[in-house]
Amino acid sequence: MKKENGYIYIIKLGEYYKIGKSKNFRKRMGEYTQLYAVPEVIIVEWVRDYHNFEKRLHRRFKKKNVRGEWFNLNRLEVLFAKILIKLNKGCKNT
């Protein structure tokens, strides 16, 4: 797969966090308006090689996975994920 840049995000809904990716974060968030509650955006960053980076984050927290891309993370794990995302941050060309 070609290395592409895109958004990596963490949102929180209830007690769970979703680690996801998107080329268009606004559009993706619009998809969540159908849910029973609006998710809290924890972080959203434009990163390098977003497909593989998302996979690495999912593997890193696989023991905390509850379903699909949803995880039961504690505060320290969320902070760690945010640091990893910030370290992989790329420049978005507009």
Accessible surface in RSA format (square Angstrom, percent):
REM  Atomic radii and reference values for relative SASA: ProtOr
REM  Chains: A
REM  Algorithm: Lee & Richards
REM  Probe-radius: 1.40
REM  Slices: 20
REM RES _ NUM      All-atoms   Total-Side   Main-Chain    Non-polar    All polar
REM                ABS   REL    ABS   REL    ABS   REL    ABS   REL    ABS   REL
RES MET A   1   173.85  90.0  91.60  60.6  82.25 195.8 105.51  89.7  68.34  90.5
RES LYS A   2   161.49  78.8 142.61  87.5  18.88  44.9  97.66  87.9  63.82  68.0
RES LYS A   3   154.44  75.3 132.26  81.2  22.17  52.8  76.82  69.1  77.61  82.7
RES GLU A   4    55.63  31.9  50.48  38.2   5.16  12.3  10.80  20.9  44.83  36.6
RES ASN A   5    54.30  37.4  49.44  47.8   4.86  11.7   5.52  13.3  48.78  47.2
RES GLY A   6     0.00   0.0   0.00   N/A   0.00   0.0   0.00   0.0   0.00   0.0
RES TYR A   7    44.07  20.6  44.07  25.1   0.00   0.0  20.87  15.7  23.20  28.6
RES ILE A   8     0.00   0.0   0.00   0.0   0.00   0.0   0.00   0.0   0.00   0.0
RES TYR A   9     0.00   0.0   0.00   0.0   0.00   0.0   0.00   0.0   0.00   0.0
RES ILE A  10     0.00   0.0   0.00   0.0   0.00   0.0   0.00   0.0   0.00   0.0
RES ILE A  11     0.00   0.0   0.00   0.0   0.00   0.0   0.00   0.0   0.00   0.0
RES LYS A  12    63.44  31.0  60.21  36.9   3.24   7.7  10.90   9.8  52.54  56.0
RES LEU A  13    21.82  12.2  16.31  11.7   5.50  13.8  17.32  12.2   4.50  12.1
RES GLY A  14    57.32  70.7   0.00   N/A  57.32  70.7  39.32 107.9  18.00  40.3
RES GLU A  15   113.20  65.0 100.71  76.2  12.49  29.7  36.31  70.2  76.90  62.8
RES TYR A  16    77.26  36.1  77.26  44.0   0.00   0.0  43.21  32.5  34.05  42.0
RES TYR A  17    19.94   9.3  19.94  11.3   0.00   0.0   2.15   1.6  17.79  21.9
RES LYS A  18    23.51  11.5  23.51  14.4   0.00   0.0   4.69   4.2  18.82  20.0
RES ILE A  19     0.00   0.0   0.00   0.0   0.00   0.0   0.00   0.0   0.00   0.0
RES GLY A  20     0.00   0.0   0.00   N/A   0.00   0.0   0.00   0.0   0.00   0.0
RES LYS A  21    52.91  25.8  50.79  31.2   2.12   5.1  31.41  28.3  21.50  22.9
RES SER A  22     9.18   7.8   4.99   6.7   4.19   9.7   4.19   8.9   4.99   7.0
RES LYS A  23    99.18  48.4  83.31  51.1  15.88  37.8  63.60  57.2  35.58  37.9
RES ASN A  24    77.32  53.3  72.64  70.2   4.68  11.3  22.69  54.6  54.63  52.8
RES PHE A  25    26.94  13.5  25.33  15.7   1.60   4.2  25.33  15.4   1.60   4.6
RES ARG A  26   211.80  88.9 198.75 101.3  13.06  31.1  74.10 101.3 137.70  83.5
RES LYS A  27   141.35  69.0 128.75  79.0  12.60  30.0  81.98  73.8  59.36  63.2
RES ARG A  28    67.97  28.5  67.23  34.3   0.74   1.8   5.36   7.3  62.60  37.9
RES MET A  29    33.72  17.5  30.40  20.1   3.32   7.9  30.72  26.1   2.99   4.0
RES GLY A  30    36.33  44.8   0.00   N/A  36.33  44.8  28.61  78.5   7.72  17.3
RES GLU A  31    96.91  55.6  78.93  59.7  17.98  42.8  45.46  87.9  51.45  42.0
RES TYR A  32    22.37  10.4  21.64  12.3   0.73   1.9  21.25  16.0   1.12   1.4
RES THR A  33    93.71  66.7  67.40  68.3  26.31  62.7  61.41  82.5  32.30  48.8
RES GLN A  34   156.95  87.8 123.98  90.6  32.97  78.5  49.82 106.0 107.13  81.3
RES LEU A  35    70.08  39.0  52.09  37.3  17.99  45.2  54.98  38.6  15.10  40.6
RES TYR A  36   188.01  87.8 143.34  81.6  44.67 116.2 128.26  96.4  59.75  73.7
RES ALA A  37    40.89  37.6  31.71  48.9   9.19  20.9  40.59  57.2   0.30   0.8
RES VAL A  38   126.90  83.5 103.56  93.8  23.34  56.2 103.61  90.0  23.29  63.2
RES PRO A  39     8.23   6.0   1.58   1.4   6.65  24.2   1.80   1.5   6.44  40.0
RES GLU A  40   102.15  58.6  93.83  71.0   8.31  19.8  42.96  83.1  59.19  48.3
RES VAL A  41    66.14  43.5  41.89  37.9  24.25  58.4  41.89  36.4  24.25  65.8
RES ILE A  42    37.75  21.5  16.87  12.6  20.88  50.3  19.39  14.0  18.36  49.8
RES ILE A  43    13.40   7.6   7.91   5.9   5.49  13.2  13.40   9.7   0.00   0.0
RES VAL A  44    49.19  32.4  34.16  30.9  15.03  36.2  34.16  29.7  15.03  40.8
RES GLU A  45    21.38  12.3  19.45  14.7   1.93   4.6   2.16   4.2  19.21  15.7
RES TRP A  46    37.40  15.0  35.00  16.9   2.40   5.6  33.15  17.7   4.24   6.9
RES VAL A  47     0.00   0.0   0.00   0.0   0.00   0.0   0.00   0.0   0.00   0.0
RES ARG A  48   116.28  48.8 115.85  59.1   0.43   1.0  54.12  74.0  62.16  37.7
RES ASP A  49    22.94  16.1  21.29  21.2   1.65   3.9  12.48  29.4  10.46  10.4
RES TYR A  50    12.46   5.8  12.46   7.1   0.00   0.0   0.42   0.3  12.04  14.8
RES HIS A  51    25.18  13.8  25.18  17.5   0.00   0.0  21.39  22.0   3.79   4.4
RES ASN A  52    52.31  36.1  52.01  50.3   0.30   0.7   9.69  23.3  42.62  41.2
RES PHE A  53    11.82   5.9  11.82   7.3   0.00   0.0  11.82   7.2   0.00   0.0
RES GLU A  54     8.28   4.8   8.28   6.3   0.00   0.0   0.00   0.0   8.28   6.8
RES LYS A  55   101.09  49.3  98.83  60.6   2.26   5.4  60.20  54.2  40.89  43.6
RES ARG A  56   105.39  44.2 100.09  51.0   5.30  12.6  52.59  71.9  52.80  32.0
RES LEU A  57     2.82   1.6   2.48   1.8   0.33   0.8   2.80   2.0   0.01   0.0
RES HIS A  58    39.04  21.3  36.95  25.7   2.09   5.4  19.26  19.9  19.78  23.0
RES ARG A  59   145.54  61.1 136.23  69.4   9.31  22.2  68.57  93.7  76.97  46.6
RES ARG A  60   135.34  56.8 113.94  58.1  21.40  50.9  42.29  57.8  93.05  56.4
RES PHE A  61     6.50   3.3   4.26   2.6   2.24   5.8   6.50   3.9   0.00   0.0
RES LYS A  62   138.67  67.7 126.10  77.4  12.57  29.9  70.39  63.4  68.28  72.7
RES LYS A  63   191.64  93.5 156.40  96.0  35.24  83.9 107.36  96.6  84.28  89.8
RES LYS A  64    68.78  33.6  65.07  39.9   3.71   8.8  46.64  42.0  22.14  23.6
RES ASN A  65    60.50  41.7  37.05  35.8  23.44  56.5  11.85  28.5  48.65  47.0
RES VAL A  66    69.97  46.0  36.00  32.6  33.97  81.8  41.24  35.8  28.74  77.9
RES ARG A  67   190.34  79.9 184.11  93.9   6.23  14.8  64.35  87.9 125.99  76.4
RES GLY A  68    61.64  76.0   0.00   N/A  61.64  76.0  41.72 114.5  19.92  44.6
RES GLU A  69    53.21  30.6  50.79  38.4   2.42   5.8  21.19  41.0  32.03  26.1
RES TRP A  70    54.89  22.0  54.89  26.6   0.00   0.0  34.08  18.2  20.82  33.8
RES PHE A  71     1.55   0.8   1.55   1.0   0.00   0.0   1.55   0.9   0.00   0.0
RES ASN A  72    65.93  45.5  65.04  62.9   0.89   2.1   3.72   9.0  62.21  60.1
RES LEU A  73    10.58   5.9   0.00   0.0  10.58  26.6   0.82   0.6   9.76  26.3
RES ASN A  74    76.60  52.8  67.96  65.7   8.64  20.8  41.09  98.9  35.51  34.3
RES ARG A  75   215.78  90.6 206.04 105.0   9.75  23.2  78.81 107.7 136.97  83.0
RES LEU A  76   131.62  73.3 127.32  91.1   4.30  10.8 129.88  91.2   1.73   4.7
RES GLU A  77    36.89  21.2  35.63  27.0   1.26   3.0  17.73  34.3  19.16  15.6
RES VAL A  78    13.06   8.6  13.06  11.8   0.00   0.0  13.06  11.4   0.00   0.0
RES LEU A  79    91.56  51.0  90.46  64.7   1.10   2.8  91.31  64.1   0.24   0.7
RES PHE A  80    74.73  37.4  73.46  45.5   1.27   3.3  74.60  45.2   0.13   0.4
RES ALA A  81     0.00   0.0   0.00   0.0   0.00   0.0   0.00   0.0   0.00   0.0
RES LYS A  82    68.20  33.3  68.14  41.8   0.07   0.2  20.62  18.6  47.59  50.7
RES ILE A  83    83.22  47.4  81.97  61.1   1.25   3.0  83.18  59.9   0.05   0.1
RES LEU A  84    48.28  26.9  46.55  33.3   1.73   4.4  46.62  32.7   1.66   4.5
RES ILE A  85     0.00   0.0   0.00   0.0   0.00   0.0   0.00   0.0   0.00   0.0
RES LYS A  86   107.88  52.6  95.68  58.7  12.19  29.0  63.94  57.6  43.93  46.8
RES LEU A  87   131.98  73.5 108.80  77.8  23.18  58.3 111.91  78.6  20.07  54.0
RES ASN A  88    21.85  15.1  20.96  20.3   0.90   2.2   3.61   8.7  18.25  17.6
RES LYS A  89   104.04  50.8  92.50  56.8  11.54  27.5  47.31  42.6  56.72  60.4
RES GLY A  90    11.32  14.0   0.00   N/A  11.32  14.0   5.65  15.5   5.67  12.7
RES CYS A  91   111.24  84.1  95.25 106.2  15.99  37.6  33.37  84.6  77.86  84.0
RES LYS A  92    95.17  46.4  68.16  41.8  27.01  64.3  36.70  33.0  58.47  62.3
RES ASN A  93   142.05  98.0 113.89 110.1  28.15  67.8  35.66  85.8 106.38 102.8
RES THR A  94   161.75 115.0  85.43  86.6  76.32 181.9  85.51 114.8  76.24 115.3
END  Absolute sums over single chains surface
CHAIN  1 A     6388.3       5351.9       1036.5       3361.0       3027.3
END  Absolute sums over all chains
TOTAL          6388.3       5351.9       1036.5       3361.0       3027.3
